[in-house]
Amino acid sequence: MGLNTARRITKTRKKANSLEDRIEQLEQDLANTKILLRKTLVALETHLTKDIDGDGKMG
């Protein structure tokens, strides 16, 4: 294996690792956003005393 090939493999591995890290961060951000959205919906439904999301219950 030549030096250029080894460098390309190393670069590809680093890129893959950084993409995996980014995906993990995006998944965590999405989970946090869903939690916040649910809390916001509950607060809004409670405040308005109205079922906004159509699940048949308020809050």
C-alpha positions in Angstrom: 0.0 0.0 0.0 1.4 3.4 -1.0 1.7 6.5 1.1 -1.1 8.2 -0.8 -3.4 5.3 -0.3 -2.7 5.3 3.5 -3.4 9.0 3.7 -6.7 8.6 1.8 -7.7 5.8 4.1 -6.8 7.9 7.2 -8.7 10.9 5.8 -11.7 8.8 5.0 -11.8 7.3 8.5 -11.6 10.7 10.1 -14.4 12.0 7.8 -16.5 8.9 8.7 -15.9 9.5 12.4 -16.8 13.1 12.2 -20.0 12.3 10.2 -20.9 9.7 12.9 -20.3 12.3 15.6 -22.5 14.8 13.7 -25.3 12.3 13.2 -25.2 11.5 16.9 -25.4 15.2 17.8 -28.2 15.8 15.4 -30.1 12.8 16.9 -29.6 14.3 20.3 -30.8 17.7 19.2 -33.9 16.2 17.6 -34.7 14.3 20.8 -34.3 17.5 22.8 -36.4 19.5 20.4 -39.2 16.9 20.6 -39.1 17.1 24.4 -39.3 20.9 24.3 -42.1 20.8 21.7 -44.2 18.4 23.8 -43.7 20.5 26.9 -44.7 23.6 24.9 -47.8 21.8 23.6 -48.9 20.7 27.0 -48.5 24.3 28.4 -50.4 25.8 25.5 -53.2 23.3 25.7 -53.4 23.8 29.4 -53.4 27.6 29.0 -56.0 27.6 26.2 -58.0 24.7 27.7 -58.2 23.2 24.2 -57.0 20.0 22.6 -54.6 21.3 19.9 -53.0 18.1 18.7 -56.2 16.1 18.4 -55.2 13.3 20.9 -58.5 13.7 22.7 -57.0 15.2 25.9 -55.7 18.5 27.1 -52.2 18.8 28.4 
